[in-house]
Amino acid sequence: MLVDQEEISANAYNPRLNEEKVNVIRGAILDSAGDSLAYTEVLDDGSQQRIYPYGEVFAHVTGYVGRGMAGLELAANDTLLKAPDFLDTLQSWANEEAVQGSNIRTTLNSSLQQFVYERFSGYKGAVVITEPSTGKVRVLMSSPSYDPADVIDNWDNIAANEDSPLYARATQGLYPPGSTFKLITALAMMRAMPDYENYTYVCDGSYEVGNNSISCAGGAVHGYMTLEDAFAYSCNGYFASAAVQMGGDALRETAEYLNISESFDFILPQSESSVVVSSEYEADSMVAQTGIGQGETQMTPFYLNMLTCSIANGGVLYTPYLIDQTIDASGAVEKTLPKLWGTMMSAAEATYLENLMTGVVQYGTASSLYHEGVSIYGKTGTAQIDGGEDHSWFTGYTKVNGQVDLAITVLVENGGSEKRAAPIVQQIIDYYYS
């Protein structure tokens, strides 16, 4: 119990949570500017009501409190119920008075998250925006969502909704990454193919492997392809053929080195991304599919954002965090400092990947992205789904005056040709940098 005390304390089934919240006015959850995302209102009869001013916009981050808990309401429960002084707490309880819990100020940008959420009206998907240089999470959005204030009363209807509004797609949604996986394939080439910069391929629109044919998006015929151009134009044939030449072990080992199946010490639950491929057990067709982000590869938007952050940072990654400060009722502040998580790749590897991502925006599949004074680096992706519309991906980062600013990952679930990720990224950049 000593080892697992934090997990036990934050367990939604711990009866102590209900006992504590009767005697404490639960602290507020704030955005980075101090605006309330959740707070407690004390009613005339002394009862307490939890208020969520933004409704659905932050539900998967704040979570809810009631019969059970979720999100930060659960993960930061002890902090939200923490009074500044134990003796004052005992005195207040002796006088049958509630004491004030601590507030938490998050790293979130509420206006940007609301803007992002509105872009997904009628669509499913997720957006993760972080600061690579610190690990601060600025936007963590999943759509569709639910209203935390009504979730307990409407639980049966919400849980039965076929669009799964309770599902935290940003951190727990697992999807084929499509061509965004070519970041990993390109890195595997750098590590497994000594002459990777000179590897070329002539694209005639499809790559035949076994009994399968892998086509380039939209039936494109790219012709003579170098690594730089194949990455910019997202040539499936090039990366499928390179994957087969390297073998599945190279892809799997590179992905595992990049921490694909592990968490990042983040406060909210995460699903584990995965690459299931091996030269010894899988046919070339599976290896080829894996090389372009199809096959059995599964990835969360959150993981892809972490990978993007490491490229932006020259190979290193800061631990992602949501709570910037805790502020107790006396005004005392405890601040979270950025913490280095580790190294995912060498500086030289990160620089080369950045050069590839430059081509995507300058002349490739995301050439429409532009904002004066902002340098943009990225990778688009389209993931084919059996019996459904394609998923649309974008992941990338921005620099201002040569300094890394934001890492942006967008997934539009089943967007097909109607709702694409890159145009949403353009809107985000225009809004944020206007």
C-alpha positions as CSV (number, residue, x, y, z in Angstrom):
1,M,0.0,0.0,0.0
2,L,2.9,2.3,0.6
3,V,4.3,1.7,-2.9
4,D,0.8,2.2,-4.5
5,Q,-0.5,4.9,-2.2
6,E,-0.9,7.5,-4.9
7,E,-2.8,5.2,-7.3
8,I,-5.0,4.0,-4.4
9,S,-5.6,7.5,-3.3
10,A,-6.7,8.5,-6.8
11,N,-8.9,5.5,-7.4
12,A,-12.5,6.5,-8.1
13,Y,-13.7,3.6,-6.0
14,N,-11.9,4.7,-2.8
15,P,-14.6,5.6,-0.3
16,R,-12.3,8.1,1.4
17,L,-12.9,10.4,-1.6
18,N,-16.6,10.9,-0.8
19,E,-15.8,11.4,2.9
20,E,-13.3,14.1,2.3
21,K,-15.3,16.1,-0.3
22,V,-18.1,16.7,2.3
23,N,-15.7,18.6,4.5
24,V,-13.8,20.5,1.9
25,I,-14.7,23.1,-0.7
26,R,-13.1,21.5,-3.8
27,G,-10.5,23.7,-5.4
28,A,-10.8,25.1,-8.9
29,I,-9.2,23.9,-12.1
30,L,-7.9,26.9,-14.0
31,D,-6.4,27.5,-17.5
32,S,-3.0,29.0,-17.9
33,A,-4.4,32.6,-17.7
34,G,-6.4,31.8,-14.5
35,D,-9.8,31.3,-16.1
36,S,-11.9,28.6,-14.4
37,L,-12.4,25.3,-16.2
38,A,-14.1,23.8,-13.2
39,Y,-15.0,25.3,-9.8
40,T,-17.3,24.7,-6.8
41,E,-20.3,26.9,-6.0
42,V,-21.6,26.7,-2.4
43,L,-25.4,26.9,-2.4
44,D,-27.5,28.6,0.2
45,D,-28.2,25.4,1.9
46,G,-24.5,24.7,2.3
47,S,-24.4,22.0,-0.4
48,Q,-21.8,22.2,-3.2
49,Q,-22.3,22.2,-6.9
50,R,-19.4,21.7,-9.4
51,I,-19.5,24.1,-12.3
52,Y,-17.9,23.6,-15.7
53,P,-18.1,26.9,-17.6
54,Y,-16.8,25.5,-20.9
55,G,-19.1,22.5,-21.0
56,E,-17.9,20.0,-23.5
57,V,-14.7,21.7,-24.6
58,F,-12.5,20.5,-21.7
59,A,-14.5,17.4,-20.5
60,H,-11.8,14.9,-21.4
61,V,-9.2,16.9,-19.4
62,T,-11.1,18.1,-16.4
63,G,-13.2,15.0,-16.2
64,Y,-16.1,15.0,-13.8
65,V,-16.9,14.4,-10.1
66,G,-20.0,12.8,-8.7
67,R,-20.7,9.1,-8.5
68,G,-17.2,8.3,-9.6
69,M,-14.5,10.6,-11.0
70,A,-12.4,11.0,-14.2
71,G,-9.8,13.3,-15.7
72,L,-8.0,15.8,-13.5
73,E,-10.9,15.7,-11.0
74,L,-9.6,12.2,-10.2
75,A,-5.9,12.4,-10.9
76,A,-5.5,15.7,-8.9
77,N,-8.2,14.9,-6.3
78,D,-5.8,15.1,-3.3
79,T,-4.6,18.5,-4.4
80,L,-8.1,19.9,-5.0
81,L,-9.1,18.8,-1.5
82,K,-5.8,19.9,0.2
83,A,-6.2,22.7,2.8
84,P,-3.2,25.0,3.5
85,D,-2.8,24.1,7.2
86,F,-3.7,20.9,9.1
87,L,-4.5,22.6,12.4
88,D,-6.8,25.0,10.6
89,T,-8.5,22.1,8.9
90,L,-9.1,20.4,12.3
91,Q,-10.5,23.6,13.7
92,S,-12.9,24.1,10.8
93,W,-14.1,20.5,11.0
94,A,-14.6,20.9,14.8
95,N,-16.8,24.0,14.0
96,E,-18.6,22.0,11.3
97,E,-17.2,24.4,8.7
98,A,-15.9,23.4,5.3
99,V,-12.3,24.3,4.4
100,Q,-11.1,25.6,1.1
101,G,-9.1,23.1,-1.1
102,S,-6.3,24.1,-3.4
103,N,-6.6,25.4,-6.9
104,I,-4.6,24.0,-9.8
105,R,-3.6,26.2,-12.7
106,T,-3.1,24.1,-15.9
107,T,-0.9,24.7,-18.9
108,L,-4.0,24.9,-21.2
109,N,-4.9,27.8,-23.5
110,S,-8.7,27.9,-23.1
111,S,-9.3,30.3,-26.1
112,L,-7.2,28.1,-28.4
113,Q,-8.8,24.9,-27.2
114,Q,-12.3,26.3,-27.7
115,F,-11.4,27.5,-31.2
116,V,-10.1,24.0,-32.0
117,Y,-13.1,22.3,-30.6
118,E,-15.4,24.4,-32.8
119,R,-13.5,23.3,-35.9
120,F,-14.6,19.7,-35.2
121,S,-18.3,20.4,-35.1
122,G,-20.0,17.3,-36.5
123,Y,-16.7,15.4,-36.8
124,K,-14.8,13.0,-34.6
125,G,-11.1,13.4,-33.9
126,A,-8.4,14.9,-31.7
127,V,-5.9,17.7,-31.4
128,V,-2.8,17.8,-29.3
129,I,-0.8,21.0,-29.1
130,T,2.3,21.2,-26.9
131,E,5.4,23.3,-26.2
132,P,8.3,21.1,-27.2
133,S,10.8,23.3,-25.3
134,T,9.0,22.8,-21.9
135,G,6.6,19.9,-22.2
136,K,3.6,22.1,-21.5
137,V,0.3,20.8,-23.0
138,R,-1.5,23.8,-24.5
139,V,-4.5,21.9,-26.1
140,L,-5.8,18.4,-25.4
141,M,-9.0,18.1,-27.4
142,S,-11.2,15.1,-28.2
143,S,-14.4,15.2,-30.2
144,P,-17.2,14.5,-29.7
145,S,-17.4,15.2,-26.0
146,Y,-19.9,15.5,-23.2
147,D,-20.9,18.1,-20.6
148,P,-19.3,17.1,-17.3
149,A,-22.1,18.8,-15.3
150,D,-24.7,16.4,-16.8
151,V,-22.7,13.3,-17.2
152,I,-23.9,11.5,-14.1
153,D,-27.6,12.2,-14.7
154,N,-27.3,11.3,-18.4
155,W,-24.8,8.5,-18.0
156,D,-26.8,5.8,-19.8
157,N,-27.5,7.9,-22.8
158,I,-24.0,9.2,-23.1
159,A,-22.5,5.7,-22.6
160,A,-24.8,4.3,-25.3
161,N,-24.0,7.0,-27.9
162,E,-22.4,5.2,-30.9
163,D,-20.0,8.2,-31.4
164,S,-18.4,7.3,-28.0
165,P,-18.3,10.9,-26.5
166,L,-16.7,9.5,-23.3
167,Y,-13.7,8.3,-25.3
168,A,-10.6,10.4,-24.8
169,R,-9.4,10.2,-28.4
170,A,-6.3,12.4,-27.9
171,T,-4.6,10.2,-25.4
172,Q,-6.4,6.8,-25.6
173,G,-7.6,6.6,-29.2
174,L,-5.6,4.1,-31.3
175,Y,-5.5,4.6,-35.0
176,P,-3.4,3.5,-38.0
177,P,-1.1,6.5,-38.5
178,G,-0.9,6.4,-42.2
179,S,1.9,8.3,-43.8
180,T,2.8,10.1,-40.6
181,F,4.5,6.8,-39.7
182,K,7.0,7.6,-42.5
183,L,8.8,9.7,-39.9
184,I,9.7,6.4,-38.2
185,T,10.4,4.6,-41.5
186,A,12.7,7.3,-42.6
187,L,14.5,7.1,-39.2
188,A,14.8,3.3,-39.6
189,M,16.4,3.9,-43.0
190,M,18.9,6.2,-41.5
191,R,19.8,3.5,-38.9
192,A,19.5,0.3,-41.0
193,M,20.6,1.4,-44.5
194,P,24.1,2.8,-44.7
195,D,23.4,4.3,-48.1
196,Y,19.9,5.6,-47.3
197,E,20.5,9.0,-48.8
198,N,21.1,7.4,-52.2
199,Y,18.2,5.0,-52.1
200,T,15.9,5.7,-55.1
201,Y,12.7,4.3,-56.5
202,V,10.8,4.8,-59.7
203,C,7.1,5.1,-58.8
204,D,4.6,4.0,-61.5
205,G,1.6,4.5,-59.2
206,S,1.7,1.1,-57.4
207,Y,4.1,-1.2,-55.6
208,E,3.5,-4.9,-56.1
209,V,4.4,-7.1,-53.1
210,G,3.3,-10.7,-52.8
211,N,-0.3,-10.9,-53.9
212,N,-0.9,-7.3,-52.8
213,S,-0.7,-3.9,-54.6
214,I,0.1,-0.7,-52.7
215,S,-1.0,2.4,-54.5
216,C,0.0,6.0,-54.0
217,A,-2.8,8.3,-52.8
218,G,-5.2,9.5,-55.5
219,G,-3.5,7.1,-58.1
220,A,-0.5,9.5,-58.3
221,V,2.5,8.4,-60.4
222,H,5.5,10.1,-58.9
223,G,8.3,8.8,-61.2
224,Y,11.9,9.0,-60.0
225,M,12.0,9.4,-56.2
226,T,14.7,10.3,-53.8
227,L,14.1,10.1,-50.1
228,E,13.5,13.9,-49.8
229,D,11.0,14.0,-52.6
230,A,9.3,10.7,-51.6
231,F,8.8,12.1,-48.1
232,A,7.5,15.5,-49.4
233,Y,5.1,13.9,-51.9
234,S,4.3,10.9,-49.5
235,C,5.1,8.2,-52.1
236,N,3.8,4.9,-50.7
237,G,5.7,2.8,-53.2
238,Y,9.1,4.3,-52.1
239,F,8.6,3.7,-48.4
240,A,7.0,0.3,-48.9
241,S,9.9,-0.9,-51.0
242,A,12.4,0.6,-48.5
243,A,10.6,-1.2,-45.6
244,V,10.9,-4.5,-47.4
245,Q,14.6,-4.0,-48.2
246,M,15.3,-3.1,-44.5
247,G,13.0,-5.8,-43.1
248,G,10.4,-5.6,-40.4
249,D,12.8,-5.9,-37.5
250,A,14.4,-2.5,-38.4
251,L,10.9,-0.9,-38.3
252,R,10.0,-2.6,-35.0
253,E,13.3,-1.9,-33.3
254,T,13.3,1.8,-34.3
255,A,9.7,2.2,-33.1
256,E,10.5,0.5,-29.8
257,Y,13.6,2.7,-29.3
258,L,11.2,5.7,-29.8
259,N,9.1,4.4,-26.8
260,I,6.1,3.5,-28.9
261,S,4.6,1.0,-26.5
262,E,5.3,3.0,-23.3
263,S,3.8,6.0,-21.5
264,F,5.4,9.4,-20.9
265,D,4.7,9.9,-17.2
266,F,1.6,11.9,-18.1
267,I,-1.1,12.6,-15.5
268,L,-4.0,11.3,-17.6
269,P,-4.4,7.7,-18.9
270,Q,-2.8,6.8,-22.2
271,S,-3.2,3.8,-24.5
272,E,-0.1,2.1,-25.8
273,S,0.8,2.6,-29.4
274,S,2.2,-0.4,-31.1
275,V,4.0,-1.8,-34.2
276,V,3.4,-5.5,-34.8
277,V,5.9,-6.6,-37.5
278,S,9.0,-8.8,-37.7
279,S,11.0,-10.0,-40.7
280,E,11.1,-13.5,-39.2
281,Y,7.3,-14.0,-38.9
282,E,5.7,-11.5,-41.2
283,A,5.4,-11.7,-45.0
284,D,6.8,-8.9,-47.1
285,S,3.3,-7.5,-47.7
286,M,2.9,-6.9,-44.0
287,V,6.3,-5.2,-43.8
288,A,5.5,-3.0,-46.7
289,Q,2.1,-2.0,-45.2
290,T,3.8,-1.2,-41.9
291,G,6.3,1.0,-43.6
292,I,3.5,3.3,-44.8
293,G,1.6,3.3,-41.4
294,Q,-1.0,0.7,-42.3
295,G,-1.1,-3.0,-41.4
296,E,-1.5,-3.6,-37.6
297,T,0.3,-0.4,-36.5
298,Q,-1.8,1.6,-34.0
299,M,-0.9,5.0,-32.6
300,T,-2.4,7.7,-30.4
301,P,-2.4,11.3,-31.4
302,F,-0.6,12.0,-28.1
303,Y,2.3,9.6,-28.9
304,L,2.7,11.1,-32.4
305,N,2.9,14.6,-30.8
306,M,5.6,13.4,-28.4
307,L,7.6,12.0,-31.4
308,T,7.1,15.4,-33.1
309,C,8.3,17.2,-30.1
310,S,11.5,15.2,-30.0
311,I,12.3,16.0,-33.6
312,A,11.6,19.7,-32.9
313,N,14.0,19.6,-29.9
314,G,16.9,18.1,-31.7
315,G,16.2,14.6,-30.4
316,V,15.4,15.2,-26.7
317,L,11.9,15.2,-25.1
318,Y,10.6,17.0,-22.1
319,T,8.0,15.2,-19.9
320,P,4.6,16.4,-20.9
321,Y,2.6,18.1,-18.1
322,L,-0.8,19.7,-17.5
323,I,-0.5,21.2,-14.0
324,D,1.6,24.3,-14.0
325,Q,0.9,25.5,-10.5
326,T,-0.9,24.5,-7.3
327,I,-2.2,27.4,-5.2
328,D,-3.5,26.7,-1.7
329,A,-6.1,28.8,0.1
330,S,-3.4,31.0,1.8
331,G,-2.0,31.9,-1.7
332,A,1.1,29.8,-1.4
333,V,2.2,28.6,-4.9
334,E,4.0,25.4,-5.9
335,K,5.2,25.5,-9.5
336,T,6.0,22.7,-11.8
337,L,9.3,23.0,-13.6
338,P,10.1,21.4,-17.0
339,K,11.7,18.0,-16.7
340,L,13.8,16.3,-19.3
341,W,12.2,12.9,-20.2
342,G,15.1,11.6,-22.3
343,T,16.6,11.3,-25.7
344,M,14.7,9.7,-28.6
345,M,17.2,10.2,-31.4
346,S,20.4,12.0,-32.1
347,A,20.6,15.6,-33.0
348,A,21.8,14.7,-36.5
349,E,18.8,12.4,-37.0
350,A,16.4,15.0,-35.8
351,T,18.0,17.6,-38.1
352,Y,17.6,15.3,-41.1
353,L,14.0,14.6,-40.3
354,E,13.4,18.3,-39.9
355,N,14.8,18.8,-43.4
356,L,12.4,16.2,-44.7
357,M,9.5,17.9,-43.0
358,T,10.5,21.2,-44.5
359,G,9.9,19.8,-48.0
360,V,6.4,18.6,-47.1
361,V,5.4,22.2,-46.4
362,Q,7.5,24.0,-49.0
363,Y,6.5,21.9,-52.0
364,G,4.8,18.7,-50.9
365,T,1.5,17.5,-49.6
366,A,1.1,20.4,-47.1
367,S,2.3,23.2,-49.4
368,S,-0.8,25.2,-48.7
369,L,0.4,25.8,-45.1
370,Y,1.7,29.3,-44.7
371,H,1.8,32.2,-42.2
372,E,4.1,35.2,-42.5
373,G,6.8,35.1,-39.9
374,V,6.2,31.5,-38.9
375,S,8.3,28.5,-40.2
376,I,6.3,25.3,-40.4
377,Y,7.5,21.8,-40.6
378,G,5.2,18.8,-40.9
379,K,4.0,15.5,-42.2
380,T,0.5,14.6,-43.6
381,G,-1.1,11.2,-43.5
382,T,-4.1,9.4,-44.8
383,A,-5.0,6.1,-43.2
384,Q,-7.3,3.7,-45.0
385,I,-10.0,2.1,-43.0
386,D,-11.9,-1.1,-44.0
387,G,-15.5,-0.2,-44.7
388,G,-15.1,3.4,-43.7
389,E,-13.9,6.8,-44.8
390,D,-10.1,7.5,-44.4
391,H,-8.6,9.1,-41.4
392,S,-6.7,12.3,-42.0
393,W,-3.6,13.2,-40.1
394,F,-1.1,16.1,-39.7
395,T,1.7,16.4,-37.3
396,G,4.3,19.1,-37.2
397,Y,5.7,22.1,-35.4
398,T,6.3,25.8,-35.8
399,K,9.3,28.1,-35.2
400,V,9.3,31.8,-34.7
401,N,12.5,33.8,-35.1
402,G,14.3,30.5,-35.3
403,Q,13.0,29.2,-32.0
404,V,10.7,26.2,-31.7
405,D,7.2,27.3,-30.5
406,L,4.4,24.7,-30.9
407,A,4.0,21.1,-31.8
408,I,0.6,20.4,-33.5
409,T,-0.9,17.0,-34.1
410,V,-4.4,16.8,-35.7
411,L,-6.5,13.7,-36.4
412,V,-9.8,13.8,-38.2
413,E,-11.4,10.4,-37.8
414,N,-13.2,9.2,-40.9
415,G,-12.9,12.6,-42.5
416,G,-12.5,11.2,-46.0
417,S,-12.1,13.9,-48.6
418,E,-14.5,16.3,-46.9
419,K,-12.7,17.1,-43.7
420,R,-8.9,17.1,-43.8
421,A,-6.3,17.7,-41.1
422,A,-4.0,20.2,-42.9
423,P,-6.7,22.9,-43.4
424,I,-7.5,22.7,-39.7
425,V,-3.8,23.2,-39.0
426,Q,-3.8,26.3,-41.2
427,Q,-6.8,27.7,-39.2
428,I,-5.1,27.0,-35.9
429,I,-1.9,28.7,-37.0
430,D,-3.8,31.7,-38.4
431,Y,-5.8,32.0,-35.2
432,Y,-2.8,31.6,-32.8
433,Y,-0.4,33.9,-34.6
434,S,-2.8,36.6,-35.7
